[in-house]
Amino acid sequence: MSKQEKKGTLSAHELNKYAYCPYQWYFEKTYGRKELRRLYVERNEKLGLEDSIGSHFRRGEAFHEGNYRAYSLRRRMRRILTAAVVCVLLLCALAVKYGWI
C-alpha cells in the first residue's frame, strides 16, 4: 500500500479518472488493473472475441508509422529542394561575377 493510500488522499490522476468514469475508477481501486485485464481477456476468450485493445493499438501504430514515413519523405524532399536552389543561386552568382552570362 502506498503512502497516498494510507493517508486517504487522491491524486490529480485519480480525480481525472473518476471524472471520466466513476465506475472504472471504482473497479480499478477495488480489483486492481491487472485483475481487470485478466478478466477482460478471459471474457473475450470465452466469447471468441479478439483483443480490441491490442488491435486498436496495432492499428494506431500502423497509422502513425505511415504518417511518419510521409513526414520523413516531405522533409527529405524539402532538404533536397533547398540544396538545389542554393546550388542554382551559387551558379548564377558565379556566372554574373565571371561574366558567363
C-alpha positions in Angstrom: 0.0 0.0 0.0 1.4 3.4 -0.9 1.7 6.4 1.4 -1.0 8.1 -0.5 -3.5 5.3 0.0 -2.6 5.2 3.7 -3.3 8.9 4.0 -6.6 8.5 2.2 -5.9 11.2 -0.4 -6.4 11.1 -4.1 -4.0 12.2 -6.7 -4.9 14.5 -9.6 -4.7 11.5 -11.9 -7.2 9.6 -9.8 -9.6 12.5 -9.7 -9.3 12.8 -13.5 -10.1 9.1 -13.8 -13.1 9.5 -11.5 -14.4 12.4 -13.5 -14.0 10.5 -16.7 -15.8 7.3 -15.5 -16.6 6.7 -11.8 -17.3 3.0 -12.4 -13.9 2.5 -14.0 -12.2 4.3 -11.1 -14.2 2.2 -8.5 -13.4 -1.1 -10.1 -9.7 -0.3 -10.6 -9.5 0.7 -6.9 -11.4 -2.4 -5.8 -9.9 -5.1 -8.0 -6.7 -3.6 -9.5 -5.9 -3.0 -13.1 -4.1 -6.4 -13.5 -7.1 -8.4 -12.3 -9.5 -6.4 -14.5 -7.2 -7.0 -17.5 -7.2 -10.8 -16.8 -11.0 -10.9 -16.5 -11.2 -8.9 -19.8 -9.0 -11.4 -21.6 -10.8 -14.3 -20.1 -14.2 -13.0 -21.2 -13.0 -12.3 -24.7 -11.6 -15.9 -25.0 -14.9 -17.4 -23.8 -16.9 -15.3 -26.3 -14.4 -15.8 -29.1 -13.7 -12.1 -29.4 -10.4 -10.6 -30.5 -8.4 -8.3 -28.2 -9.7 -5.0 -29.3 -7.3 -3.0 -27.1 -4.3 -4.7 -28.8 -5.8 -4.5 -32.3 -6.6 -0.8 -31.8 -3.1 -0.2 -30.6 -1.6 -2.0 -33.6 -3.9 -0.1 -36.0 -2.8 3.2 -34.4 0.8 2.2 -34.6 0.4 1.5 -38.3 -1.4 4.8 -38.9 1.3 6.8 -37.1 4.1 4.9 -38.8 2.5 5.8 -42.2 2.2 9.4 -41.2 5.9 9.5 -40.1 7.0 8.0 -43.4 5.1 10.7 -45.3 6.5 13.4 -43.0 10.1 12.0 -43.4 9.7 11.9 -47.2 8.5 15.5 -47.3 11.3 16.6 -45.0 13.9 14.9 -47.2 12.4 16.4 -50.4 12.4 19.8 -48.8 16.1 19.5 -48.0 17.0 18.3 -51.5 15.0 21.2 -53.0 16.7 23.7 -50.7 20.1 22.3 -51.6 19.2 22.5 -55.4 18.0 26.1 -55.0 21.3 27.1 -53.2 23.4 25.4 -55.9 21.5 27.3 -58.7 21.8 30.6 -56.9 25.6 30.0 -56.4 26.0 29.1 -60.1 24.0 32.3 -61.0 26.2 34.4 -58.7 29.4 32.9 -60.3 28.0 33.4 -63.8 27.4 37.1 -63.1 30.7 37.6 -61.3 32.8 36.0 -64.1 30.7 37.3 -67.0 29.4 34.0 -68.2 26.0 35.5 -68.8 
